[in-house]
Every structure is written in structure tokens, then in C-alpha cells.
């Protein structure tokens, strides 16, 4: 599944997440006001993101099947897989080669690594 959202897809998704559940007619009005879209554009974009499993339009009400955080996590995973063969250490090495981490960032990453390893002992 392609989790990358283009600029306009992201703006549209943000509108839905901010108002969901939202009647589709209200979504059309929001898109007209915020994005200057026609009704047909709104429904085309909605159909596209529904087909990708991010939103659902059932009986005229649009709901989120995935949260913003879930979509961001899936986008990040796809980027890591495509660009760094799924290797987080390779990504961090490339990232820190141009921009050293601050002491605070190092502490946050260390805490994250500790938390992700909890519960693994004994396996």
C-alpha cells in the first residue's frame, strides 16, 4: 500500500481528522472554504483516500479508519524501507552525518530505545 500523501492529500486529510466524523456535505463546504475546491474535487480526493484505507464514507458520514499518527508511522516505515532497506541505524547514520544530534535528542533516543527493549528480556 502506498502511504505517501501528496501536499493536497495531506491538507485534505488534516481537514477530515480535525472534523471527523463529518457529514460529507459539510466536508464539501469545508473544502470549498479552506481549499477552494469544487464538490467533484472533494469527492474524487475522498474516494482516493477511502480506497487507500485511510478514511471511510458510509451513509454520508466520513470517518477516519486510521489516525494521523498511524498514517505518519506507516509513511515513515515505507520511507525507511525504500531508502535504507528498513535499517533505522543506517537512517540515523545518514541523518547525523549532516546534522549532529543535540544532547537532548540523544537522551530522548536513548529513552526510546530503552522503552522499546522493555519486555524483551527472557525472549
Steps between C-alpha positions, in 0.01 A plus 500: 500500500627846412487709818662811355259791494557791267472857619131539416415151625663591830308829529176317421576223750579758770157657443330166545699409811416838651125458442430124488249360509375754247199490270621488140299813412673690780835369374420640155429841659823484705703417189334783306590743780846372593632359172280675242398161361190412304271224623632260235860555611410429861325174413782391266758555775277335761449194279877473446579509873213262579641250248832523681329408828560829681140624512152362454189668359202303627146626468622854440731518802875507462704334774868428545603136484857597584613781727743766389768332712436160340535646151820685598642181648421304183650774283815493713525122480459509121768771467739304719439182301534664159799719580699312765391137444300524824807579712445764767873507588584575133245782499640649822855474366402686183299760693766572761778522240355840399332609822646390831249411771462731797552363852123514551435302181754237607326466838160470333626232261665307783173507696307386193742212444473394864118506484490303175723234655289461814323169514749340265716358776453128526393459138 
